[in-house]
């Protein structure tokens, strides 16, 4: 059996002194390092969250600008299309007028040629009729 004597008090005092020394030499510096690391990690985490928020904001701005650009491009395309339709109608109207005037000129020329041909045929009919009459009367 173990009998307690004065060495137990010395061992107890030695234990308390060692805890005090270890606290000063080892535990406090380790706690300080852990505290600094936690602070550093919190700062880095804040920076990362700020960076992510900034990146998300920039992506949202980019998407908004892209949507706006697409909308403007669509409006420009529709405006250009409408203007092209107007120009097309003007060109078709002008072409129709030119075709109409060309057709009228051609009709007038054809009527003139028909009139000339009729006059020529009328003159020729009298000549042929006189020749035919002369031949018929000359043979009778």
N, CA, C and O atoms as CSV, one atom per row, in Angstrom:
chain,resi,resn,atom,element,x,y,z
A,1,UNK,N,N,0.798,-1.150,0.000
A,1,UNK,CA,C,0.000,0.000,0.000
A,1,UNK,C,C,0.863,1.243,0.000
A,1,UNK,O,O,1.978,1.228,0.522
A,2,UNK,N,N,0.358,2.321,-0.582
A,2,UNK,CA,C,1.137,3.553,-0.689
A,2,UNK,C,C,0.735,4.463,0.458
A,2,UNK,O,O,-0.440,4.682,0.752
A,3,UNK,N,N,1.775,4.977,1.085
A,3,UNK,CA,C,1.536,5.884,2.190
A,3,UNK,C,C,1.878,7.299,1.737
A,3,UNK,O,O,2.961,7.531,1.199
A,4,UNK,N,N,0.968,8.245,1.949
A,4,UNK,CA,C,1.288,9.598,1.554
A,4,UNK,C,C,2.280,10.213,2.524
A,4,UNK,O,O,2.128,10.122,3.742
A,5,UNK,N,N,3.261,10.816,1.976
A,5,UNK,CA,C,4.229,11.542,2.784
A,5,UNK,C,C,4.438,12.905,2.167
A,5,UNK,O,O,3.614,13.348,1.367
A,6,UNK,N,N,5.512,13.580,2.513
A,6,UNK,CA,C,5.720,14.952,2.039
A,6,UNK,C,C,6.040,15.039,0.548
A,6,UNK,O,O,5.948,16.129,-0.015
A,7,UNK,N,N,6.411,13.943,-0.119
A,7,UNK,CA,C,6.706,13.976,-1.555
A,7,UNK,C,C,5.450,14.221,-2.378
A,7,UNK,O,O,5.508,14.734,-3.496
A,8,UNK,N,N,4.337,13.851,-1.812
A,8,UNK,CA,C,3.095,14.106,-2.543
A,8,UNK,C,C,2.852,15.602,-2.687
A,8,UNK,O,O,2.349,16.054,-3.715
A,9,UNK,N,N,3.205,16.368,-1.666
A,9,UNK,CA,C,3.043,17.816,-1.752
A,9,UNK,C,C,4.035,18.419,-2.743
A,9,UNK,O,O,3.716,19.357,-3.473
A,10,UNK,N,N,5.232,17.866,-2.753
A,10,UNK,CA,C,6.254,18.343,-3.704
A,10,UNK,C,C,5.794,18.019,-5.127
A,10,UNK,O,O,5.916,18.859,-6.019
A,11,UNK,N,N,5.279,16.836,-5.342
A,11,UNK,CA,C,4.790,16.446,-6.663
A,11,UNK,C,C,3.608,17.339,-7.079
A,11,UNK,O,O,3.511,17.738,-8.239
A,12,UNK,N,N,2.729,17.643,-6.148
A,12,UNK,CA,C,1.593,18.526,-6.433
A,12,UNK,C,C,2.072,19.918,-6.797
A,12,UNK,O,O,1.587,20.513,-7.759
A,13,UNK,N,N,3.040,20.450,-6.018
A,13,UNK,CA,C,3.612,21.760,-6.324
A,13,UNK,C,C,4.331,21.739,-7.668
A,13,UNK,O,O,4.215,22.690,-8.442
A,14,UNK,N,N,5.062,20.684,-7.953
A,14,UNK,CA,C,5.749,20.515,-9.237
A,14,UNK,C,C,4.730,20.508,-10.382
A,14,UNK,O,O,4.964,21.107,-11.432
A,15,UNK,N,N,3.600,19.824,-10.173
A,15,UNK,CA,C,2.550,19.753,-11.185
A,15,UNK,C,C,1.971,21.140,-11.477
A,15,UNK,O,O,1.784,21.512,-12.635
A,16,UNK,N,N,1.690,21.898,-10.415
A,16,UNK,CA,C,1.126,23.243,-10.572
A,16,UNK,C,C,2.121,24.165,-11.257
A,16,UNK,O,O,1.726,24.945,-12.124
A,17,UNK,N,N,3.394,24.103,-10.899
A,17,UNK,CA,C,4.428,24.925,-11.527
A,17,UNK,C,C,4.554,24.551,-13.003
A,17,UNK,O,O,4.697,25.440,-13.843
A,18,UNK,N,N,4.504,23.275,-13.338
A,18,UNK,CA,C,4.622,22.843,-14.740
A,18,UNK,C,C,3.427,23.333,-15.571
A,18,UNK,O,O,3.584,23.761,-16.714
A,19,UNK,N,N,2.247,23.261,-14.980
A,19,UNK,CA,C,1.064,23.769,-15.690
A,19,UNK,C,C,1.213,25.271,-15.921
A,19,UNK,O,O,0.915,25.757,-17.012
A,20,UNK,N,N,1.665,26.004,-14.921
A,20,UNK,CA,C,1.875,27.438,-15.057
A,20,UNK,C,C,2.906,27.730,-16.143
A,20,UNK,O,O,2.685,28.606,-16.979
A,21,UNK,N,N,4.037,27.005,-16.144
A,21,UNK,CA,C,5.079,27.214,-17.154
A,21,UNK,C,C,4.602,26.806,-18.551
A,21,UNK,O,O,4.849,27.518,-19.524
A,22,UNK,N,N,3.932,25.683,-18.648
A,22,UNK,CA,C,3.415,25.246,-19.946
A,22,UNK,C,C,2.379,26.239,-20.475
A,22,UNK,O,O,2.304,26.489,-21.678
A,23,UNK,N,N,1.587,26.796,-19.570
A,23,UNK,CA,C,0.607,27.795,-19.975
A,23,UNK,C,C,1.307,29.003,-20.574
A,23,UNK,O,O,0.879,29.518,-21.607
A,24,UNK,N,N,2.375,29.461,-19.942
A,24,UNK,CA,C,3.103,30.631,-20.429
A,24,UNK,C,C,3.851,30.306,-21.724
A,24,UNK,O,O,3.793,31.071,-22.686
A,25,UNK,N,N,4.541,29.192,-21.744
A,25,UNK,CA,C,5.429,28.863,-22.857
A,25,UNK,C,C,4.682,28.260,-24.040
A,25,UNK,O,O,5.026,28.565,-25.182
A,26,UNK,N,N,3.704,27.443,-23.824
A,26,UNK,CA,C,3.120,26.675,-24.909
A,26,UNK,C,C,1.652,27.009,-25.186
A,26,UNK,O,O,1.296,27.283,-26.332
A,27,UNK,N,N,0.815,26.992,-24.184
A,27,UNK,CA,C,-0.630,27.096,-24.400
A,27,UNK,C,C,-1.030,28.492,-24.879
A,27,UNK,O,O,-1.791,28.602,-25.840
A,28,UNK,N,N,-0.540,29.570,-24.237
A,28,UNK,CA,C,-0.890,30.934,-24.661
A,28,UNK,C,C,-0.415,31.220,-26.082
A,28,UNK,O,O,-1.206,31.743,-26.866
A,29,UNK,N,N,0.837,30.908,-26.469
A,29,UNK,CA,C,1.242,31.157,-27.863
A,29,UNK,C,C,0.404,30.370,-28.883
A,29,UNK,O,O,0.066,30.883,-29.949
A,30,UNK,N,N,0.079,29.134,-28.541
A,30,UNK,CA,C,-0.729,28.327,-29.455
A,30,UNK,C,C,-2.122,28.941,-29.591
A,30,UNK,O,O,-2.665,29.016,-30.693
A,31,UNK,N,N,-2.701,29.382,-28.460
A,31,UNK,CA,C,-4.006,30.034,-28.511
A,31,UNK,C,C,-3.953,31.317,-29.343
A,31,UNK,O,O,-4.878,31.596,-30.106
A,32,UNK,N,N,-2.888,32.090,-29.204
A,32,UNK,CA,C,-2.720,33.319,-29.990
A,32,UNK,C,C,-2.620,32.997,-31.482
A,32,UNK,O,O,-3.221,33.678,-32.313
A,33,UNK,N,N,-1.866,31.969,-31.809
A,33,UNK,CA,C,-1.720,31.574,-33.216
A,33,UNK,C,C,-3.074,31.114,-33.769
A,33,UNK,O,O,-3.445,31.463,-34.890
A,34,UNK,N,N,-3.797,30.338,-32.983
A,34,UNK,CA,C,-5.122,29.873,-33.417
A,34,UNK,C,C,-6.063,31.069,-33.602
A,34,UNK,O,O,-6.828,31.125,-34.565
A,35,UNK,N,N,-5.994,32.023,-32.666
A,35,UNK,CA,C,-6.826,33.225,-32.754
A,35,UNK,C,C,-6.493,34.025,-34.007
A,35,UNK,O,O,-7.395,34.490,-34.704
A,36,UNK,N,N,-5.197,34.189,-34.298
A,36,UNK,CA,C,-4.776,34.926,-35.500
A,36,UNK,C,C,-5.247,34.202,-36.762
A,36,UNK,O,O,-5.704,34.835,-37.714
A,37,UNK,N,N,-5.133,32.874,-36.761
A,37,UNK,CA,C,-5.574,32.100,-37.928
A,37,UNK,C,C,-7.078,32.233,-38.144
A,37,UNK,O,O,-7.547,32.371,-39.273
A,38,UNK,N,N,-7.826,32.188,-37.041
A,38,UNK,CA,C,-9.276,32.367,-37.172
A,38,UNK,C,C,-9.605,33.749,-37.734
A,38,UNK,O,O,-10.478,33.883,-38.592
A,39,UNK,N,N,-8.906,34.772,-37.251
A,39,UNK,CA,C,-9.114,36.129,-37.771
A,39,UNK,C,C,-8.733,36.215,-39.234
A,39,UNK,O,O,-9.452,36.818,-40.031
A,40,UNK,N,N,-7.598,35.614,-39.598
A,40,UNK,CA,C,-7.149,35.615,-40.995
A,40,UNK,C,C,-8.154,34.879,-41.880
A,40,UNK,O,O,-8.481,35.341,-42.973
A,41,UNK,N,N,-8.640,33.737,-41.404
A,41,UNK,CA,C,-9.621,32.977,-42.176
A,41,UNK,C,C,-10.925,33.763,-42.324
A,41,UNK,O,O,-11.558,33.732,-43.380
A,42,UNK,N,N,-11.322,34.465,-41.265
A,42,UNK,CA,C,-12.541,35.277,-41.342
A,42,UNK,C,C,-12.362,36.408,-42.354
A,42,UNK,O,O,-13.271,36.695,-43.134
A,43,UNK,N,N,-11.184,37.054,-42.343
A,43,UNK,CA,C,-10.909,38.112,-43.320
A,43,UNK,C,C,-10.927,37.560,-44.739
A,43,UNK,O,O,-11.519,38.155,-45.639
A,44,UNK,N,N,-10.277,36.424,-44.930
A,44,UNK,CA,C,-10.237,35.827,-46.267
A,44,UNK,C,C,-11.631,35.396,-46.706
A,44,UNK,O,O,-11.997,35.540,-47.873
A,45,UNK,N,N,-12.403,34.868,-45.763
A,45,UNK,CA,C,-13.771,34.477,-46.090
A,45,UNK,C,C,-14.605,35.692,-46.478
A,45,UNK,O,O,-15.404,35.624,-47.411
A,46,UNK,N,N,-14.424,36.800,-45.768
A,46,UNK,CA,C,-15.114,38.048,-46.126
A,46,UNK,C,C,-14.712,38.516,-47.516
A,46,UNK,O,O,-15.552,38.920,-48.320
A,47,UNK,N,N,-13.400,38.454,-47.785
A,47,UNK,CA,C,-12.917,38.866,-49.114
A,47,UNK,C,C,-13.492,37.967,-50.196
A,47,UNK,O,O,-13.890,38.439,-51.261
A,48,UNK,N,N,-13.532,36.670,-49.920
A,48,UNK,CA,C,-14.078,35.728,-50.910
A,48,UNK,C,C,-15.556,36.010,-51.144
A,48,UNK,O,O,-16.012,36.026,-52.287
A,49,UNK,N,N,-16.309,36.232,-50.065
A,49,UNK,CA,C,-17.732,36.534,-50.211
A,49,UNK,C,C,-17.942,37.849,-50.952
A,49,UNK,O,O,-18.845,37.970,-51.780
A,50,UNK,N,N,-17.091,38.840,-50.641
A,50,UNK,CA,C,-17.165,40.117,-51.360
A,50,UNK,C,C,-16.848,39.937,-52.835
A,50,UNK,O,O,-17.511,40.511,-53.699
A,51,UNK,N,N,-15.827,39.134,-53.115
A,51,UNK,CA,C,-15.458,38.869,-54.509
A,51,UNK,C,C,-16.590,38.147,-55.228
A,51,UNK,O,O,-16.926,38.489,-56.361
A,52,UNK,N,N,-17.180,37.147,-54.572
A,52,UNK,CA,C,-18.296,36.415,-55.185
A,52,UNK,C,C,-19.491,37.334,-55.427
A,52,UNK,O,O,-20.127,37.278,-56.479
A,53,UNK,N,N,-19.786,38.180,-54.443
A,53,UNK,CA,C,-20.909,39.119,-54.611
A,53,UNK,C,C,-20.624,40.077,-55.767
A,53,UNK,O,O,-21.507,40.365,-56.575
A,54,UNK,N,N,-19.389,40.567,-55.838
A,54,UNK,CA,C,-18.991,41.473,-56.920
A,54,UNK,C,C,-19.080,40.762,-58.268
A,54,UNK,O,O,-19.553,41.329,-59.253
A,55,UNK,N,N,-18.614,39.506,-58.295
A,55,UNK,CA,C,-18.672,38.741,-59.543
A,55,UNK,C,C,-20.114,38.507,-59.964
A,55,UNK,O,O,-20.443,38.623,-61.145
A,56,UNK,N,N,-20.979,38.177,-59.004
A,56,UNK,CA,C,-22.391,37.966,-59.335
A,56,UNK,C,C,-23.025,39.255,-59.843
A,56,UNK,O,O,-23.837,39.232,-60.768
A,57,UNK,N,N,-22.650,40.380,-59.235
A,57,UNK,CA,C,-23.176,41.669,-59.676
A,57,UNK,C,C,-22.714,41.962,-61.100
A,57,UNK,O,O,-23.495,42.416,-61.936
A,58,UNK,N,N,-21.439,41.698,-61.364
A,58,UNK,CA,C,-20.916,41.947,-62.706
A,58,UNK,C,C,-21.593,41.039,-63.728
A,58,UNK,O,O,-21.903,41.476,-64.837
A,59,UNK,N,N,-21.823,39.780,-63.364
A,59,UNK,CA,C,-22.516,38.864,-64.280
A,59,UNK,C,C,-23.936,39.352,-64.533
A,59,UNK,O,O,-24.414,39.319,-65.667
A,60,UNK,N,N,-24.613,39.806,-63.479
A,60,UNK,CA,C,-25.982,40.317,-63.649
A,60,UNK,C,C,-25.974,41.569,-64.536
A,60,UNK,O,O,-26.840,41.722,-65.398
A,61,UNK,N,N,-24.993,42.468,-64.324
A,61,UNK,CA,C,-24.880,43.662,-65.168
A,61,UNK,C,C,-24.604,43.272,-66.617
A,61,UNK,O,O,-25.183,43.834,-67.547
A,62,UNK,N,N,-23.706,42.296,-66.792
A,62,UNK,CA,C,-23.374,41.836,-68.141
A,62,UNK,C,C,-24.605,41.258,-68.825
A,62,UNK,O,O,-24.866,41.547,-69.993
A,63,UNK,N,N,-25.365,40.437,-68.092
A,63,UNK,CA,C,-26.568,39.850,-68.677
A,63,UNK,C,C,-27.603,40.922,-68.997
A,63,UNK,O,O,-28.293,40.841,-70.013
A,64,UNK,N,N,-27.711,41.927,-68.129
A,64,UNK,CA,C,-28.648,43.023,-68.396
A,64,UNK,C,C,-28.217,43.801,-69.641
A,64,UNK,O,O,-29.048,44.148,-70.481
A,65,UNK,N,N,-26.917,44.071,-69.753
A,65,UNK,CA,C,-26.416,44.779,-70.929
A,65,UNK,C,C,-26.613,43.935,-72.179
A,65,UNK,O,O,-26.969,44.454,-73.237
A,66,UNK,N,N,-26.381,42.630,-72.054
A,66,UNK,CA,C,-26.561,41.736,-73.200
A,66,UNK,C,C,-28.031,41.705,-73.624
A,66,UNK,O,O,-28.337,41.722,-74.817
A,67,UNK,N,N,-28.928,41.661,-72.658
A,67,UNK,CA,C,-30.357,41.686,-72.965
A,67,UNK,C,C,-30.739,43.004,-73.633
A,67,UNK,O,O,-31.500,43.023,-74.599
A,68,UNK,N,N,-30.202,44.103,-73.107
A,68,UNK,CA,C,-30.478,45.420,-73.689
A,68,UNK,C,C,-29.929,45.497,-75.113
A,68,UNK,O,O,-30.587,46.019,-76.013
A,69,UNK,N,N,-28.716,44.972,-75.310
A,69,UNK,CA,C,-28.115,45.000,-76.652
A,69,UNK,C,C,-28.941,44.161,-77.624
A,69,UNK,O,O,-29.144,44.551,-78.774
A,70,UNK,N,N,-29.414,43.010,-77.155
A,70,UNK,CA,C,-30.253,42.175,-78.030
A,70,UNK,C,C,-31.549,42.896,-78.380
A,70,UNK,O,O,-32.017,42.842,-79.517
A,71,UNK,N,N,-32.125,43.574,-77.382
A,71,UNK,CA,C,-33.363,44.317,-77.619
A,71,UNK,C,C,-33.124,45.432,-78.627
A,71,UNK,O,O,-33.918,45.617,-79.549
A,72,UNK,N,N,-32.033,46.175,-78.458
A,72,UNK,CA,C,-31.713,47.258,-79.390
A,72,UNK,C,C,-31.445,46.707,-80.780
A,72,UNK,O,O,-31.870,47.290,-81.777
A,73,UNK,N,N,-30.735,45.576,-80.847
A,73,UNK,CA,C,-30.455,44.967,-82.154
A,73,UNK,C,C,-31.755,44.553,-82.835
A,73,UNK,O,O,-31.912,44.722,-84.044
A,74,UNK,N,N,-32.687,44.008,-82.051
A,74,UNK,CA,C,-33.984,43.631,-82.613
A,74,UNK,C,C,-34.736,44.845,-83.120
A,74,UNK,O,O,-35.350,44.807,-84.186
A,75,UNK,N,N,-34.685,45.931,-82.347
A,75,UNK,CA,C,-35.359,47.166,-82.783
A,75,UNK,C,C,-34.715,47.711,-84.048
A,75,UNK,O,O,-35.412,48.137,-84.970
A,76,UNK,N,N,-33.390,47.700,-84.094
A,76,UNK,CA,C,-32.684,48.190,-85.291
A,76,UNK,C,C,-33.044,47.317,-86.491
A,76,UNK,O,O,-33.295,47.819,-87.586
A,77,UNK,N,N,-33.064,45.984,-86.263
A,77,UNK,CA,C,-33.398,45.069,-87.357
A,77,UNK,C,C,-34.818,45.323,-87.838
A,77,UNK,O,O,-35.062,45.355,-89.044
A,78,UNK,N,N,-35.772,45.507,-86.906
A,78,UNK,CA,C,-37.161,45.764,-87.295
A,78,UNK,C,C,-37.298,47.099,-88.015
A,78,UNK,O,O,-38.040,47.206,-88.991
A,79,UNK,N,N,-36.582,48.120,-87.536
A,79,UNK,CA,C,-36.614,49.426,-88.200
A,79,UNK,C,C,-36.061,49.318,-89.621
A,79,UNK,O,O,-36.642,49.845,-90.570
A,80,UNK,N,N,-34.921,48.621,-89.747
A,80,UNK,CA,C,-34.323,48.453,-91.073
A,80,UNK,C,C,-35.256,47.657,-91.982
A,80,UNK,O,O,-35.373,47.947,-93.172
A,81,UNK,N,N,-35.912,46.660,-91.416
A,81,UNK,CA,C,-36.850,45.849,-92.198
A,81,UNK,C,C,-38.024,46.706,-92.675
A,81,UNK,O,O,-38.434,46.620,-93.832
A,82,UNK,N,N,-38.563,47.536,-91.770
A,82,UNK,CA,C,-39.671,48.423,-92.144
A,82,UNK,C,C,-39.242,49.413,-93.226
A,82,UNK,O,O,-39.977,49.667,-94.179
A,83,UNK,N,N,-38.034,49.968,-93.061
A,83,UNK,CA,C,-37.532,50.901,-94.080
A,83,UNK,C,C,-37.334,50.189,-95.406
A,83,UNK,O,O,-37.612,50.755,-96.463
A,84,UNK,N,N,-36.854,48.946,-95.358
A,84,UNK,CA,C,-36.653,48.184,-96.593
A,84,UNK,C,C,-37.986,47.898,-97.274
A,84,UNK,O,O,-38.075,47.914,-98.502
A,85,UNK,N,N,-39.020,47.637,-96.480
A,85,UNK,CA,C,-40.350,47.400,-97.055
A,85,UNK,C,C,-40.852,48.661,-97.740
A,85,UNK,O,O,-41.425,48.592,-98.828
A,86,UNK,N,N,-40.639,49.822,-97.107
A,86,UNK,CA,C,-41.057,51.093,-97.708
A,86,UNK,C,C,-40.304,51.320,-99.019
A,86,UNK,O,O,-40.902,51.685,-100.031
A,87,UNK,N,N,-38.990,51.100,-98.993
A,87,UNK,CA,C,-38.178,51.276,-100.212
A,87,UNK,C,C,-38.633,50.293,-101.287
A,87,UNK,O,O,-38.706,50.638,-102.467
A,88,UNK,N,N,-38.939,49.056,-100.864
A,88,UNK,CA,C,-39.399,48.055,-101.821
A,88,UNK,C,C,-40.694,48.509,-102.490
A,88,UNK,O,O,-40.850,48.386,-103.705
A,89,UNK,N,N,-41.616,49.034,-101.692
A,89,UNK,CA,C,-42.878,49.517,-102.260
A,89,UNK,C,C,-42.639,50.689,-103.214
A,89,UNK,O,O,-43.278,50.779,-104.262
A,90,UNK,N,N,-41.730,51.576,-102.854
A,90,UNK,CA,C,-41.408,52.701,-103.737
A,90,UNK,C,C,-40.806,52.205,-105.046
A,90,UNK,O,O,-41.164,52.681,-106.124
A,91,UNK,N,N,-39.886,51.242,-104.944
A,91,UNK,CA,C,-39.251,50.703,-106.158
A,91,UNK,C,C,-40.287,49.998,-107.024
A,91,UNK,O,O,-40.296,50.158,-108.245
A,92,UNK,N,N,-41.163,49.216,-106.388
A,92,UNK,CA,C,-42.200,48.524,-107.150
A,92,UNK,C,C,-43.172,49.517,-107.788
A,92,UNK,O,O,-43.615,49.315,-108.919
A,93,UNK,N,N,-43.503,50.582,-107.067
A,93,UNK,CA,C,-44.393,51.597,-107.640
A,93,UNK,C,C,-43.728,52.271,-108.841
A,93,UNK,O,O,-44.362,52.479,-109.876
A,94,UNK,N,N,-42.450,52.609,-108.692
A,94,UNK,CA,C,-41.711,53.235,-109.796
A,94,UNK,C,C,-41.610,52.280,-110.983
A,94,UNK,O,O,-41.781,52.681,-112.135
A,95,UNK,N,N,-41.328,51.004,-110.684
A,95,UNK,CA,C,-41.241,50.018,-111.764
A,95,UNK,C,C,-42.603,49.858,-112.436
A,95,UNK,O,O,-42.683,49.713,-113.656
A,96,UNK,N,N,-43.676,49.883,-111.640
A,96,UNK,CA,C,-45.021,49.785,-112.215
A,96,UNK,C,C,-45.322,50.970,-113.115
A,96,UNK,O,O,-45.905,50.809,-114.187
A,97,UNK,N,N,-44.921,52.169,-112.677
A,97,UNK,CA,C,-45.141,53.366,-113.506
A,97,UNK,C,C,-44.356,53.262,-114.804
A,97,UNK,O,O,-44.867,53.568,-115.881
A,98,UNK,N,N,-43.089,52.819,-114.683
A,98,UNK,CA,C,-42.255,52.684,-115.893
A,98,UNK,C,C,-42.852,51.629,-116.824
A,98,UNK,O,O,-42.902,51.820,-118.039
A,99,UNK,N,N,-43.300,50.524,-116.247
A,99,UNK,CA,C,-43.893,49.469,-117.069
A,99,UNK,C,C,-45.173,49.972,-117.720
A,99,UNK,O,O,-45.430,49.688,-118.890
A,100,UNK,N,N,-45.975,50.718,-116.969
A,100,UNK,CA,C,-47.220,51.258,-117.505
A,100,UNK,C,C,-46.931,52.222,-118.652
A,100,UNK,O,O,-47.583,52.169,-119.695
A,101,UNK,N,N,-45.946,53.108,-118.453
A,101,UNK,CA,C,-45.624,54.052,-119.527
A,101,UNK,C,C,-45.041,53.322,-120.732
A,101,UNK,O,O,-45.310,53.704,-121.871
A,102,UNK,N,N,-44.245,52.277,-120.499
A,102,UNK,CA,C,-43.683,51.500,-121.609
A,102,UNK,C,C,-44.801,50.781,-122.362
A,102,UNK,O,O,-44.810,50.737,-123.592
A,103,UNK,N,N,-45.750,50.215,-121.595
A,103,UNK,CA,C,-46.879,49.528,-122.234
A,103,UNK,C,C,-47.737,50.511,-123.021
A,103,UNK,O,O,-48.175,50.195,-124.127
A,104,UNK,N,N,-47.983,51.701,-122.468
A,104,UNK,CA,C,-48.768,52.705,-123.171
A,104,UNK,C,C,-48.051,53.149,-124.445
A,104,UNK,O,O,-48.672,53.322,-125.494
A,105,UNK,N,N,-46.722,53.332,-124.336
A,105,UNK,CA,C,-45.961,53.722,-125.532
A,105,UNK,C,C,-46.024,52.622,-126.579
A,105,UNK,O,O,-46.173,52.892,-127.771
A,106,UNK,N,N,-45.908,51.367,-126.118
A,106,UNK,CA,C,-45.969,50.248,-127.064
A,106,UNK,C,C,-47.355,50.166,-127.704
A,106,UNK,O,O,-47.464,49.923,-128.906
A,107,UNK,N,N,-48.414,50.365,-126.916
A,107,UNK,CA,C,-49.775,50.350,-127.462
A,107,UNK,C,C,-49.969,51.471,-128.481
A,107,UNK,O,O,-50.568,51.271,-129.537
A,108,UNK,N,N,-49.448,52.658,-128.142
A,108,UNK,CA,C,-49.577,53.784,-129.073
A,108,UNK,C,C,-48.837,53.470,-130.363
A,108,UNK,O,O,-49.329,53.761,-131.453
A,109,UNK,N,N,-47.664,52.881,-130.241
A,109,UNK,CA,C,-46.882,52.536,-131.445
A,109,UNK,C,C,-47.607,51.468,-132.260
A,109,UNK,O,O,-47.658,51.534,-133.488
A,110,UNK,N,N,-48.168,50.483,-131.557
A,110,UNK,CA,C,-48.909,49.420,-132.263
A,110,UNK,C,C,-50.136,50.003,-132.945
A,110,UNK,O,O,-50.440,49.644,-134.083
A,111,UNK,N,N,-50.856,50.915,-132.253
A,111,UNK,CA,C,-52.026,51.542,-132.869
A,111,UNK,C,C,-51.607,52.363,-134.088
A,111,UNK,O,O,-52.301,52.377,-135.105
A,112,UNK,N,N,-50.481,53.038,-133.977
A,112,UNK,CA,C,-49.984,53.809,-135.110
A,112,UNK,C,C,-49.647,52.894,-136.276
A,112,UNK,O,O,-49.971,53.184,-137.428
A,113,UNK,N,N,-48.986,51.777,-135.958
A,113,UNK,CA,C,-48.627,50.830,-137.030
A,113,UNK,C,C,-49.875,50.195,-137.631
A,113,UNK,O,O,-49.952,49.976,-138.840
A,114,UNK,N,N,-50.865,49.897,-136.762
A,114,UNK,CA,C,-52.123,49.327,-137.266
A,114,UNK,C,C,-52.808,50.339,-138.180
A,114,UNK,O,O,-53.305,49.985,-139.249
A,115,UNK,N,N,-52.829,51.595,-137.753
A,115,UNK,CA,C,-53.468,52.641,-138.558
A,115,UNK,C,C,-52.748,52.781,-139.896
A,115,UNK,O,O,-53.386,52.877,-140.945
A,116,UNK,N,N,-51.410,52.792,-139.853
A,116,UNK,CA,C,-50.636,52.901,-141.095
A,116,UNK,C,C,-50.903,51.691,-141.995
A,116,UNK,O,O,-51.083,51.819,-143.206
A,117,UNK,N,N,-50.922,50.495,-141.353
A,117,UNK,CA,C,-51.165,49.280,-142.133
A,117,UNK,C,C,-52.564,49.305,-142.736
A,117,UNK,O,O,-52.750,48.897,-143.882
A,118,UNK,N,N,-53.560,49.784,-141.966
A,118,UNK,CA,C,-54.934,49.865,-142.479
A,118,UNK,C,C,-55.026,50.852,-143.642
A,118,UNK,O,O,-55.704,50.592,-144.636
A,119,UNK,N,N,-54.347,51.969,-143.508
A,119,UNK,CA,C,-54.362,52.956,-144.593
A,119,UNK,C,C,-53.710,52.361,-145.832
A,119,UNK,O,O,-54.208,52.519,-146.947
A,120,UNK,N,N,-52.593,51.675,-145.626
A,120,UNK,CA,C,-51.895,51.051,-146.754
A,120,UNK,C,C,-52.772,49.983,-147.387
A,120,UNK,O,O,-52.869,49.886,-148.610
A,121,UNK,N,N,-53.428,49.156,-146.513
A,121,UNK,CA,C,-54.300,48.103,-147.046
A,121,UNK,C,C,-55.505,48.715,-147.766
A,121,UNK,O,O,-55.962,48.198,-148.785
A,122,UNK,N,N,-56.014,49.836,-147.214
A,122,UNK,CA,C,-57.152,50.492,-147.855
A,122,UNK,C,C,-56.741,50.975,-149.246
A,122,UNK,O,O,-57.484,50.797,-150.210
A,123,UNK,N,N,-55.582,51.573,-149.347
A,123,UNK,CA,C,-55.093,52.022,-150.658
A,123,UNK,C,C,-54.876,50.825,-151.573
A,123,UNK,O,O,-55.236,50.850,-152.750
A,124,UNK,N,N,-54.284,49.783,-151.013
A,124,UNK,CA,C,-54.018,48.593,-151.822
A,124,UNK,C,C,-55.319,47.908,-152.242
A,124,UNK,O,O,-55.398,47.336,-153.329
A,125,UNK,N,N,-56.343,47.968,-151.376
A,125,UNK,CA,C,-57.623,47.348,-151.705
A,125,UNK,C,C,-58.224,48.053,-152.932
A,125,UNK,O,O,-58.742,47.396,-153.836
A,126,UNK,N,N,-58.154,49.368,-152.958
A,126,UNK,CA,C,-58.680,50.086,-154.123
A,126,UNK,C,C,-57.905,49.705,-155.385
A,126,UNK,O,O,-58.481,49.522,-156.458
A,127,UNK,N,N,-56.591,49.591,-155.228
A,127,UNK,CA,C,-55.775,49.226,-156.393
A,127,UNK,C,C,-56.111,47.813,-156.833
A,127,UNK,O,O,-56.281,47.562,-158.026
A,128,UNK,N,N,-56.209,46.884,-155.884
A,128,UNK,CA,C,-56.521,45.480,-156.216
A,128,UNK,C,C,-57.947,45.358,-156.771
A,128,UNK,O,O,-58.218,44.563,-157.672
A,129,UNK,N,N,-58.845,46.171,-156.205
A,129,UNK,CA,C,-60.230,46.134,-156.683
A,129,UNK,C,C,-60.292,46.640,-158.126
A,129,UNK,O,O,-61.027,46.078,-158.937
A,130,UNK,N,N,-59.551,47.671,-158.455
A,130,UNK,CA,C,-59.536,48.193,-159.820
A,130,UNK,C,C,-58.920,47.173,-160.756
A,130,UNK,O,O,-59.399,46.967,-161.871
A,131,UNK,N,N,-57.838,46.528,-160.289
A,131,UNK,CA,C,-57.202,45.502,-161.126
A,131,UNK,C,C,-58.153,44.324,-161.334
A,131,UNK,O,O,-58.272,43.795,-162.440
A,132,UNK,N,N,-58.825,43.924,-160.259
A,132,UNK,CA,C,-59.749,42.790,-160.372
A,132,UNK,C,C,-60.926,43.173,-161.267
A,132,UNK,O,O,-61.367,42.371,-162.090
A,133,UNK,N,N,-61.430,44.386,-161.112
A,133,UNK,CA,C,-62.531,44.851,-161.935
A,133,UNK,C,C,-62.115,44.918,-163.397
A,133,UNK,O,O,-62.860,44.555,-164.307
A,134,UNK,N,N,-60.897,45.397,-163.577
A,134,UNK,CA,C,-60.395,45.496,-164.954
A,134,UNK,C,C,-60.244,44.127,-165.585
A,134,UNK,O,O,-60.555,43.954,-166.764
A,135,UNK,N,N,-59.787,43.180,-164.849
A,135,UNK,CA,C,-59.594,41.834,-165.384
A,135,UNK,C,C,-60.957,41.175,-165.658
A,135,UNK,O,O,-61.145,40.480,-166.656
A,136,UNK,N,N,-61.896,41.420,-164.736
A,136,UNK,CA,C,-63.218,40.819,-164.903
A,136,UNK,C,C,-63.929,41.456,-166.115
A,136,UNK,O,O,-64.522,40.759,-166.939
A,137,UNK,N,N,-63.855,42.760,-166.200
A,137,UNK,CA,C,-64.494,43.441,-167.309
A,137,UNK,C,C,-63.738,43.182,-168.611
A,137,UNK,O,O,-64.347,43.109,-169.678
A,138,UNK,N,N,-62.467,43.047,-168.530
A,138,UNK,CA,C,-61.695,42.799,-169.726
A,138,UNK,C,C,-61.905,41.392,-170.226
A,138,UNK,O,O,-61.710,41.139,-171.415
A,139,UNK,N,N,-62.282,40.492,-169.397
A,139,UNK,CA,C,-62.501,39.127,-169.816
A,139,UNK,C,C,-63.935,38.922,-170.275
A,139,UNK,O,O,-64.209,37.978,-171.016
A,140,UNK,N,N,-64.839,39.766,-169.863
A,140,UNK,CA,C,-66.236,39.559,-170.198
A,140,UNK,C,C,-66.601,40.039,-171.548
A,140,UNK,O,O,-67.757,39.922,-171.953
